[in-house]
Amino acid sequence: MGNLKCLSMSGFILTTTILSVASLQLKPAKATPKQDPYNTLTLQWENDAASTLSGTSDQYYTNGLRIGWTSPTDSLPEPIANVNRFLLGDGMQRIHWGLQQMMYTPSDTRAYARLPHDRPYAGVLLTTVNLISDTDNTRSVFGIQAGVMGPAALGRQVQNGFHSIIGDHKNNGWHNQLQNMPVFQVQMGRTWRFPVGKAGPIEFDFLPSANGAAGNYKTYAQIGTIFRFGQGLDSDFGPSRIGSGNDGTDAYVGTKFVNWYLFGGVDGQAVAYNSTLQGNPTNSHSQHVSKKWDVGEIVAGAAVIVKGYKIAYTQTWQTQEFNGQRGGLFNYGSVSVSFKF
């Protein structure tokens, strides 16, 4: 009961912080963002196997899959458009729907026994609905995520089924995974785009961001920034990652025939609650570990947009999420492919 009270209070405080940060307004430029009459479909995969580095196979955040659809601009039904304007202010409007699955395992995936001091096995299946509002120099997002954590998320079937296909060993401890529970969170955030100059045809900009979420899935606040250089930087607001608070930010409009950029950045989270680490709050026997309240990340990668197609790769190095986590920085890669239709 004490954990639930703590979670509720933390959620209230962080929700207030998130709403305050997201309500900050930058005066938009006089120009209007380029309209986009097309739907956008995105497929994304995250895994340590997609990393450029080695040594992190099948541990902690071991796999993520996502499919997302983003609407054309200013095509929302009037009631939804009014809600968008009320929450996010005036801007070019879109709506996003996504489905994502994440899998988490301990560092020793060959053990059959429960490992009380290691990360619990957990599968998470979420659907996302986000409202998006763009100006020339901001992208604002407000949305909800709802789904299930536990066997119903099908983490064991997907991971061990794939391992069987490729001839890899099965992860033996999935029978110890966290039990089924419905999960939900409200999320909100904003990314700012600041052009900082050009060197010949090469453009440079910064993308500071603030976002967060509150719910019984995760409750956190995050700030960060990305530095980019390339051509056609006004085509999007940077790369998206699964579950990082910028879900649904796949929208892009190529301002040149070929748009490309390289990027690097950092972000930091203040984490009040993480169900995949702290277990089922209503079950006193649920496996859990002691989370760290501060989690930092370094990201780097590249993106290319050609006509209606976009391909992006992101490498993430993450600090420890719980006390007793092995190794130094945990790393994984993210690959996304988007196209218009």
N, C-alpha and C positions, 0 to 999 in steps of 0.2 A: 504493500500500500504506500509505503514511504517512497519507493521508486516511482510510482505513478504520480504522486504529488509533486515530486522533484521534476519529473518529466513535464507535467502540466505547467509548472511555474517557469521552467526553462523555455518551454515552447512559447509561453506568453511573452517573456522578455525578448526572445529572439524574433518572434513575429513582429513585435513593436519596432525593434531595430530594423528589420528588413523593410517594413512598410515606410519607415522614416527615410531610409537610404533611397529606396526606390521612388519616393515622392520628389526627390531633388530634380529640378528641371534645368536643362541647359537651353539657352535661347537658340532655336533652330536657325540654320542658314536660310537665306531668302529663296534659294532654289528648292525645287521639289524633288524628292528621290525618284529615280526612274521607275515607272510603272512596270509591273510584271504580270502579263495576262495568263501565265502558265502555272500548272500544278508542278510541285517538286516532290520527287520520290527519292528517299535516301535509304541505303543499306549500309550498316556499320557493324564492324567486328573488332572486339578488343580482346587481347590475349597476350600472355608473355611469349607465346610462340611467334607473335607478330612483332616482337621487340627486336631492335637492332643489336641487343645485348643478349648474353646467355647467363644461365645459372639461376633462373627463377621459375623453372618449369613446374606447373601444377602446384601452386601454393598461394594462399591468401586470395586476392581477387584473381581468379584463374581464367574466367571467360565472361564476355559480355556480347550480346547480340541485340540489334535494334533495327526495326523498320519504321520509317516515319514518312508521313505525308504532310506537306505544307501547301496551303491554298494560294491561289493568285491574290494579288493585291486588291483591296477595297471591293471584295465580292461577298462580304458577310451579310447575312440577314440583318435588318435594321435593329431588332432587339439585341442581338449579340454585338453589333457595332456600337450601340449605345453603352453597353457594359464595358467594352474595350476602351472607349473614350473616357468613361468615368474612372476606370482603374488606372489607365496608362497615359491619359492625355491625348491631345491631337497628334496624329501621325498617320502614316500609311499602314493600313490594317491587314493582318492575316490571321488565320487560325491554323493550329498544328495538331495532328493526332499521331501518336506513336505507340508502339508495343515493344517492350524490351525485357530481356531475361539476363540476369546476372547470377554467377555461381561463385561461391566462396568455399575454400577448403583449408585445412591445416597444412603445415609444412611437410608432415609425414603422411602421405596419402596411401602408403602400403599397409599401415596399421589397421587392424580390424577393431581394436579396442578404442573406447572413447578416450580422448586426450584432453584431460581437464584444464591444462595450462596453455593449450594452443587454440587457435581460432576455430570456432565450431563450423562444421559443414552447414551451408545454407544455400538454398536456391530462392531466388526472388523473381516474380513475374509481375510486371507493372504495365498499366496503360496510362498514357499521358495525354492531357488536353491542355493546350497552351494558347492564350491570346498573345499576339505580337503587334507591336506598334513601332514603326520606323520613322525617324526624321533623317535629315542629312548627316547628323553626327551622333545619333543615339539609336539603340535598339532596346526596347523594353519588353519584358516577358512576365506574364502572370498565368499560373496554371495550377492544375491539380494532378496528382498521381495516385492511383489506387490499384490494389492487386492483392497478391498473397505471397507470404514467405513460408516455405516449408515444402513437403513432398509434392503438394499440388502444383508447385512451380516447375516440376519436371526436370530439375537440375541433374539428378542422378541418371535419368534415362538419356538425356541429351549428351552428357559428358561421357558416360561409359559406353553408350551406343556408338559415339564417334570414335572412341578409343578402340573399340572392337573392329571398326571398319579399317582403321589405319594400322592395326596390329600392335597398339600400345597397351600397356598394362592398365587394368581397371583400377579406379580409386576405391579402396576397399571399405572405407568407413562411412559411406553415405547412409547406412542404416542408423547412424548416430545423429543425423542432421536435425536442426531445430524443427519443432513441430509446426503444423499449419496454424497460421494466424493471419487475419486480414490486416493489410498495411495501407496507410494513407498519409499523404502529406500535401501541404499547400506550398507552392514555391513562387518566388518573385525575384526579379533581377533586372539590372540595366548594364549595358555596355556602351561606353563612349568611344568615339573615333576622333583622334586628334592628328591631322596631317602635320608633319614637322618639316617638310621640305622635299627637294628633289636634287638628284645628281645626274644631270643629263636625262635619260628616259627612266631612271630608277626613282621610285617614290619611297618615302619613309613615313610611317605613322606609329602611334601608340594606341592601344586598346585597353584602357583601364576598365575594370568591371567590379560590381558589387552585387551579390546575390545571396540567397539563403532559402531555407525551407523549415517548416515546422509540422510535426506529426508524429505518429507512432512508428514510422519507418526510420526517418532520420530527422534530427533537428540540429541545424547548424547555421552559421553565418560565414560568408567567404568574401574576401577581396583579393584582387590580383591585377596583373597587367601583362600585356603582350606587346613586344616590339616587332614590327614587320618591315620588310623591304621587298619591292617587286614592281609590278606594273598592273594597273587596274585595281588598286587597293580599295577603291570605293565600291567594288562589286559585292562585298560581303562584310561581315563583322567578325571574321576569324573562324577558326575551326570549332566544331562541336565535339563533345565527348559524352559518353553514356554516363548518366547519373551525376554530372558535375555541376548541375544548376543551370546549364544553358541548353538543356534539351529543347528542341524545337527551333533552334537558331540556324537551321540548315539553309534558310532562304538566301538566295543570291541572284543578282542580275549582272551578267557580264557587260561591263562598260567598254570593253575592247574585244576584238575577235579572239585574242589569246590574253588571258589574265593569269598571273602567277605571283606567288610570294613565298618567301622563307620567313620563319618566325621563331621567336624564343621568348620565354616569359616565366613568371613565378606567380604562385597564389598561396594563400594561407587560409585555413579553416579554424574557427572556434566551434568545437563539436560538443553539443549538450547531450545528444543521445544518438545511438546507432544500434538498431535492433539486431543487425547481423553479428555484432560483437557482444551485445549485452543480453541477447536471448529473449525468450518469451516472458514479458514482465508479469503475467498472471500465473506463471508456473515457477514455483520456488525451486524446483529441481532442474530447471532448464540450464543447459551448459552455457557458460558465459566467461568472458575475460574482462579485465579492467582496461577500458578504453583510455586513450590519451585525448586530452581536450584540445590539443593543438596539433594540427597536421599540415605540413607544407608540401608543395610540389614544385618541380621544375619541368617545364614543357618545351619542346622544340619540334619543328617539323616543316612541312611544305604543302602547298596546295596549288592546283592548276585548274583553271576554268577555260574550256574551249567550247564556244557556242553554248549549247544547253547542257554541257556535261561538266561535272566537277569531281576531281579525285583529290583526297587529302590524306596525309599521314601525320600522326602525332606520336611522339615518344614522350612518356611520362616517367619521371623519377619521383617517388613518394616517400616521405618520412614514415616512421613507424606509427601504426594506428592503435596499437595496444601494447601494454606492458608485457615484456617477454617475447615480443616479435623478433624472430631471428634475422641476422644479417643487417646490412646497412640500408641504403636506399632500395626500396622495392621498385622494379621497373616493368612496364608493359607497353605494348604498342597498340595503336588504334588506326584502322583503315576504314575510310568511308567513301562511297561512290554515290553520286547524286545525278539525276537527270530530269529534264523538263518534259512535260507531255500535255 
